[in-house]
Amino acid sequence: MTDKTVEAASKYLGKKVDGSDNYNPSLIVPIPRINNRTQYNIDSENLPFYGYDVWHAYEFSCLCDNGLPITRVLKLSYDCSSEYIVESKSLKLYLNSFNMTKFGSNEEECLAACKKIIERDLGSALKTEIDVNFLDNSIKREPVFENFIDIKNYIAGKNIHISQYKESPELLECENSERKSYCLKFDALRSNCRVTHQPDFGDLFISYESDKHITEDSLVKYLCSFRSEYHFHEECCEMIYKRLYDLLNKDDKLFVGALYTRRGGIDICPVRLSKKFALNDVEILKDTSRYARNGIKQ
C-alpha cells in the first residue's frame, strides 16, 4: 500500500471523530483496489473472478419530517471490478450523518429518498454502480451456505501443528485426484485492519470443483496464517482466492466468500467466483450473502 493510500485510509481510522448531525456526503473516503492487487499479480484489467462486496449496516436510521425516527438494516453492494472500495469508518460516519436529518413525510418516502441519495453519493465516490436496499427480516432467502462442511472435521484426530501466522502460500499442498466438488467452511478466520491493527473475525467459505485436491490440513494451516496479516476484508478474500486459483486448473470452478463479523454496526462480506460460474450464480450470491454470524436470518 502506498503512502498516499495509507494517508487516505487513515483520515478517520484510529482517531476520535465527532462525525456530523447533518447529512454529509463529504465524509466518504474511497480507497483504490489496485495497490494490493498488484502485489498479488491480480490484473485489474483482466480479473480472474466475478464478485461483489456486500455490506450490512445494522443501525441505519433517519427522520421523517415530523421528527419520527426510522431504523432499518441497510444492505449495499457493488461489483468487485470497481476501481475503489469505501473505507469502513468513513462509511459509518457518512451513514450516521443521516441520523438527525429529515427526508420525507412518511416511512416509505423517507427510505426511498435515502436509498436514492446513498446510491448516488457512493456511486460518485467509488465510480461504480451501487445497489442499496432496506431489508425486511420476514423475507426468507436461499440458504446458499448451509451445505458447507466445517473443514476442521477433516483434520480431527490428526497431529497437526500450526506455527505460521503471516500469510504463507507455501503451506498449501495440492494432489491429483478424481474430479470432485468440495464445499468447505472455516469459522476461525482472523485478520487485522491495515490502519488501526484491530482484529477482524469471520467465517470463510470455499467451494471448488477440480481433479486437483487441496489437502484440508494444508488449507487450515494456510488460513490460520492470516491471523497476523494486516489487510482490508476485500483484500483478504482476493488474496485467498488468487492463491487457490494459482493451484487449480484455470477452467475449474472456484468460489471464496469471506463473511466477517460486524464491527461498529457494519459487516463486510466480499465474495469472489471464477468465471466458470454463470452470471446468475453471481447475482444469487449478491442477493443472499448471509447474516448467520450476527444472529439475524436474511
N, C-alpha and C positions, 0 to 999 in steps of 0.2 A: 504494500500500500504506500503510495507516495505521500510526502509531507503535506501536499495540498489536500489530499483526500482525508488524511488524519485530522487536519485542521477543520475541514468541513464537518466530519463526523463528531468532532469534539465541541461543536458550537454549544450544545446543551448537556451532553453526557458528562456525568461526574460533577456537575455544577448545580448550585441552588438557583432555580429559575422560577419566577413568580407566574409566568405564563400570561394569560390575558383573560379578562372577564368579558371581552367582546370579541366577536368573530374576527379572526386574524390569519389570513392565508400566508402571510409572510413568514410564519413560523416553520413552514415546511422546508426540510433540508434534503435535497437529492444527493445520492452518493453513486458515482459511476461504478458499474459492474466490472469494467474491463481490466482493472488492476489485478484482481485476484484470478480472473480467467486467464490472463496472460501467463501468470505464474504456473498454472496447471495445463498449459497448452490447449486451452479451450478457445476455439476460433469464434469470436462473436459474429463474424460474417457467415459462418457455416456451422451453427451449433449442432452437436451430436444428439440433441434431445429436443423434445417439446416440454412444455410445463408451465406452471403458474406459481406465483407467490400468493398465498391466501392468508389474510389477516382477519382475526376476530377481535373486535373491541367490545368488551362485555359491559362497559359502563357508559356508553354514549348517551348523552342527554342534551335536551334543548328546551326552549319555552314556547308555548303558544302565545298569541297576542294578549290573552287575558292573564298571563303570568303562570299558567298551569304547566308544570314540568312534564316532559315526556322522556321516558328512559327505554332504551332498546339495546339488543345486541346487534352491532353493525358488522357486516361481513363485506370485505372488499378484496378484490383480486385483480391481478394484472399479469400479463404474459412475461415469461422469462426472457423473451427476446428484447425487452425494453432496455434502453441504454442505461437507465438509472434504477436504483431501489430507493425507498424512502427510509431515512434514518428513524429508528423506532421512537426515541424520546420526542423528536420533533413532531411525529405523527400524534403522539399522546397530547402534547401541548396544543397542537392545531385542533384536534377533536375536542379538547377541553374548552377551547375558546367558543364553542357552540353552547356551553352550559347555561350561560346567562343572557343568551341572545334570543330574541323573538323572531319566529319565521313563518307563522301562519295562524289563521283563525281557529283551526281545529287540528286534531292529531294527524289526519290523513294529509292535509295541506302542508302541515309543518314538516313531516317526514319526507314528503315528495320534494319540497324545496331544499331540504338538507341533502338529499340524495343527488340532486342536480348540481348543487354547489360543490359538494365534495368530489364528484366525478370530474367536474370542470377544473377545480384547483389542483388536484393531484395529477390529472391528465396533463395539465400545462407544465407542472413542475417536473414530472418524470418523462414527459414527451411520449406518452403512450395512452392507450385507451384503458380506462378504469371502470370496473363494474362494482357498484355499491348496492347492497340490499340490507334491509332491516328484517331480522329473522323472526318468524312465527314458530315458537317452540313446539307447537302442536303438529307441525308438518313432519312427517317421517321421511327420511331419505334412505337411499340404497346403502346398506351397511358394507361398503367396499373393503373394509379392513378386517372383517370378523373371521375370515378363514386363514389368516396368517398364523403360523406356528411359532411359539417362543423359541428362539434359536438356542437358548440355554438348555432346552430339553435334549438337544443333540450332544451336549458336552457333559451332561450329568454323569458323575462317576469317573470321568476322565481325569487324569493327573495333569491338569492344565495350570501353567504358571504365567502370570501377566506382570510385566515389569516396564513396558514402554508406554509412555503417556504423552508423547509428541507424535503427531501423525506419521505413521510408519508403513508405507505401502509394501515394503519388502516382507512384511509379516504375512501377506496374503499368499495362499497356496492354491493352485488350481490343478486338477487332474482330469484326464479324459474319462468320459462316461457315456452311457447310453443317453439319448436325448430325453430330458425330463424338465418338469416345471418345479420351481422352488418358490415358496411364499414364506418369508421369514420375518419375525418381529424381534426387535431388540429394545427392551424397555429401560435401559440404563445409559442412554446416550447423554453425554455431558460435554459441553464445550464452554467457552468463555467469551464475553463481549470483547471485541477488539480494543475498545477505548476504556471502559470502566473496569475491565477484568472481572466483572461479576459473573458467576456461573449461570449457565442456561441448561435446563434439563428437558429431555423429550423422549418420545418413542420413535424408533426408526423402523420403517417398513421397506423390505427389499423383495422384489419379485423378479425372477429371470427364468427364461426357457432356453436351454442350451444342451449341447453334448459335452460341455465342459462343466465341471463341478468345482465350485469354490468351497473348499473344506470349511465346515462350520466352526471348528476350533480356531482356524486362522482368521476367519471373519470376525469372531468375537474379539480376538486379540487386537485386530486392526481397529475395530470400532471403539475399543477401550482406549486406544492411543489418541483419541480426540480429547481426553479429559484435561489435558493441559494445553490445548490449542486455543488460539485467540482469533476468532473469525465471526462474522455475522452468520445468522442462521442459513441464509440463502447460499452463502459461500460453502458452508459445511456440506450441505446437500449436494452441491455441484462437485465438490472435491470427491466425495464418496462415489457419486455416480461415475465420474471420469476414471477413477482407479478401477472400478469394476468393469466399465466399458472397455478399458485397455486390456483386461484379462480375457474377456469373452470374444466370441466371433462378432464381427461388425454387423451381421444380419440377425443376431439374436435379439429377442425381446428383453428389455431391462426397464425396471421401474424402481425409483428410490423416492421415498417420502419421509421428510424429517419434520415430525409434528411436535412442536415444542410446547412445554407448559407455559401458561400465560404469566407474564411479569408486568406489574403496573397496569393490570386490567386489559392487556392485549397479548394475544399469542400470534405466532407466525408459523405457517405451515407450507413450506415450499415442497413442490412435487415435480419430479423430472421423469420423463418417459422417452425411450428410444423411438425413433421414427418408424419402427415396425408396427407400432400401435396405430390404430385408426384414429382420426381426429375426434370422432365421437367418444372414444375412450378417454381422451384428454378432457373433453367437456364434462364427462361424468365425474371425473376426479376433481375438477374445478368446483363442481356443484356440491360434492359430498365430503370434502375433507373435514375431518371429524372434530367433535368436541369431547370425546370419551374421557380424556385425561382430566378434563375440567368439570366433570360431573353433570354436563348438560347433553342431552341427546338432540342431535340436529334432525 
